[in-house]
């Protein structure tokens, strides 16, 4: 449990605190999945990506490692200078395939990774200049659209934005549609978006990816409660919450919840939050798509889908959209 319960939170955590209290006092309760990613959450997510059941990483790595030249040819275009902007860069494992190929072929680019995790950007700023000598790099730590404005101010080069790992699936469908439209507003005609989508497949395969045998997904979700304890002077007892994932093959929505196993009260800063027995917190969604749905989303957002790259199982696709 946290020390200093019933104390105001530090100013640097004020937005985090406001978002947590808003979510936990809502009906039904929810937490914003962007807060999964502190240093502990980053490590757990890396562990999750390496576990047997979590297929999206391997599928997308296959695309990037085996179709590197084709993807690079698509985004290089006419060979003009461009900024390669990655939203939610993580450890840049997948994008490093492209960066290495682009550097080897003397493409004129600057890489601008964007991530909400300060830990991630610090890591990339240190490691990438060593592993990819000659790479022009500017790491940006913050919210996607705030950092896209900064990226636009850095240069007037053509933009190629990458949004990989099916991060678009971490939003409800309407929110994802709004996100794509808002992203288009930050781009000019001829700019590109390379976006990853996890495709619909056997429901058992999907559900297993979010309910792995080692319990990494469970710990990833519970770590957000631990982070609230650490940073917001809270007293969550994580032993009183259970991880519960679901998948609906009709809608393609895979959702994760934490369920309270008893009636309890949790103190967060100066607030008190009541949980009923069996009351849940909605933690995250991972939406699955059909190819047709992704093309419709592109058209509705004033993009045109110009290239589809798929893994050998056809479980995942990375699509190049052109801003119209």
N, C-alpha and C positions, 0 to 999 in steps of 0.2 A: 504494500500500500504506500501511497505517497506521503511525504512529510509535509506538514504545513497545511492540513485540510482546513477548509473554511477561510482561506486566504485569497485575496485578489490575485489574478494571474499577472505575469510579467507583460508589459506593453507589447513586446515583440510577438507574443502569442495571442494578441487580442482578437485578430480575425479568426484564428483557429478556434478560440473559445466561443466567439459569437456563432460560428457555424455549427459547432458541436451542440451548444445549448438550443439553437433553433431546431436542429434535427431531432434531438432527443425529447423536445417538448411538443413535437408535431405528432399528429395521429394519421397514419402509423409512424412509428419512430424510424429514423434513418440517419446514416452518417455518410459524409462525402468521401468517396473512394480516393480522391486525390491525396488525402491525408494518410494513406497507407505508407507513403514512401518517406520515412525517416531513414537513418542509417541502418537500423535493425530491419525495417521493412524492405529496404533495398536488398539486403543480404538474403532475406527469406524469399524474395521474388526471384533472385538468381537461383536459389536452391530449387524453387518450384519449376523454373524453366528447364532445369536439368533432370527432373524426376521422370520416371518411365511413362506415367499416364499423361503428362502434359505435352500433347502433340503439336500445338501451334508453333512453338519455337523451332522444332526440327523441320516442320513443313516449310516455314518461311526461310530458314537457313538453307534448305535445299534449293529453293528458288534463287536466293541471292548468290549461292556458291556455284550453281550449275548454269545459271542464265545471266551471269554477270555482264558479259559482253552485250547481250541483247538489251538488257535494262539500260546500260550506260549509253548505248547507241541511241536509245529512245529519248533519254534526257539531255544528251549533248546537243541534239538538234543541229543547227547550222554551224556549231563550233564557236558561238559567241561566248563571252565571259558570263558566268552565272554564279549565283549564290545558292548553295545546297543547304537548305534549312531543314533540320530534323526536329519535329515536335516530339517531346518525350524521348530523348535520345538514349537514355539508359547507358549501358556500357558500350554502345556503338558497335557491337559485334557484327550485326548484319550490314550496317552501312559501311563498315570497314572494307568489306569486299568491293563495294563500289568505289570507295575512296582510293584504294590501292590501284584498281584498274584505271581510274581516271587520271591519277598521278603518273602511272606508267605510260599512259597515252597522251601526256602533256595537255590535258584539258585545263582550261583557264577557269578555275573555280575557287571559291572561298567556302569553307564549311562552317556553318553556324548552328551548333547543337543548342536546343532549348530544352530545359528541364526544370520542373518545380523543385527538384531536390538539389540543394546547394552542394551536397556531398557528391552527386553525380557529375556536375559541371566541374568541380575541383578535380575529380579523378580524370576526366577527359582532357582538361587543360594540361595536366601533368603527363599523361601517358601517350596521347596521340602524337605529339611532336616527336616522341621517341620512336614509336612504332611505324609512323608514316612521315619520314623526313621530307621536308619541303611543303607540307600541308599548311595552307593559310587557314588559320583557325581563330574563331571568336566565339567563346562559350557564353551563353545568355541564361541567367538563372531567374525564373519568374513564370508568371502566367503566360499561356500561349499567345494570346492576342496582344498583350502588352509588349511581349518580346518581338512579335512580328512587326510592330510599329518601330521598335528599335532597329530591327534588321533592315527595314525599308530606309531608315535614315542613314545607315552605314554606307550603302551604295545604291546606285540606280540600275545595277545589273539585273538581268532576267532572273526570276526566282523559280527554283525547283524545290517545292516543299515536300518533305517525307513525313508520313504519319503511319508508322508501321505497327506490327504486332497486333493488328485488329483492335487498336485503341479506340477506334470509332465505335466498336461494339460495347464499350464501357458506358454508353449512354442509352437512355430510352430512345425509341425510334424517332419520335418528334424532336427530341433534343439533338440527335445526330443530324437530322435534316437541317435544323437551324444552325448547327455548328458548321456544316459544309457551306451553307449560304453565307455565313459570316466570314468564313475563311476566304471564300471567293471575293468578298468585298475588299480584302487586303491584297488581292493580286490583280495584275493587269492582264489584258488579253495576250495570249501567247505564253503566259507563265504556266507551270505544270505542278501537278500534285501526284505523288506516288503514294498510294494508300493501300493498306493491307486489310483484307476481309477474311474472317474465319467463316467457312462455308458450312451449310447444313450437312449433317452426316448421321450415321447411326447414333441414336440417342444414348446408348450405353457408352459409346466412345466419348461423347461430349461430357456426360455426367461424371465419368471416371476422372476426367482431367481436372475437375473442380472438387473432387472428393478422394484425393490420392491416399494410398495405403499408409504412407509415412506421416500423414497429417500435416503436411507443409501448408496447404491451403488453409486449414483450420488455424494454424499458428499465425499465418499471415493476417487473417481476419482478427484474431484475438490480440495481435500486437497493436492494433489501433486503440483498443481499450487500455493496453499498457502504456501507449504513448500519451493518451489522455491523462493517465495517472502521473506520468513523469513530468509532463509539461503544463498541465492545467490543475494541479493540486487536487486530483480526484482520488476516490477510493474504490474503484471497481475491483471486485473479487472475480477474476476471470474464470475461476473454477465453478462459478454459478451461471456460466453461459455455454451453450453448445452451438457448434457450427452446423448449419443445415443448408445444403445446396439443392436446387431443383432445376430441371430442364423441361421445357415445353416444346416438343418437336414441331408443333403447328406454327407457333409464333416465332420460334427460334430463340427464345429468351432463356438464358441460363442465369439464375439468380442465386445469390448467397445471403444467408441471414445468420444472425446470432440470436439464440432463443434463451430467454431467462428461465432458469430451472426452478426458481422460487420467487415469491413476492419479496421485494427488496427495495431499499432506498440507496441511491448513490449520490454522494456529495461531489460536485464539480465546481472548484473555486468557491464562490459564495452561493451557488445554486444547489437545490436539492431535486433529484429526478427520481420519480417512483416507477418501478417496474412491477407489473403483475406477473404471476406465475404463467409461464408459456407465452408471454408477450415477446415479440420479436423486434430486432433492429434490422432494417434492410441495409445491407452493406455494399453490394455491387451487382451490376448486371454485365453479362458477356453475351452480346447478341450475335447470333449466327444468321447468315444471309444466303440467298441464291445469287447467281451471277446476274440474273435479270433484275433483281432488287438493287444491286449495286449500280447497274447502268441507269436505272430510273432515278436513283439518288443523284447521280452525276448530272443528268439532264435537268432535274428540278433545281439544281444549284448553279446552273449556267456553266457547266463543264461538259466536255465531250470525252467519253472513254475511248482512248486511241490504242491502248495495248493492254492485253490481259496475260499475266504470267501465272501459271499454276504449277504446283508440285505434282509429282508422279501419281499420287493417290487422289488428286483433285479435291483435297480437303481444305485448301487455302489458296487465296489469290492475292497477288499484288497487281494493282491496276494503275496505269498512267492516265490521268485526266488532264485534258488541255483546257485552260480557261478561255471561254469564248467571249 
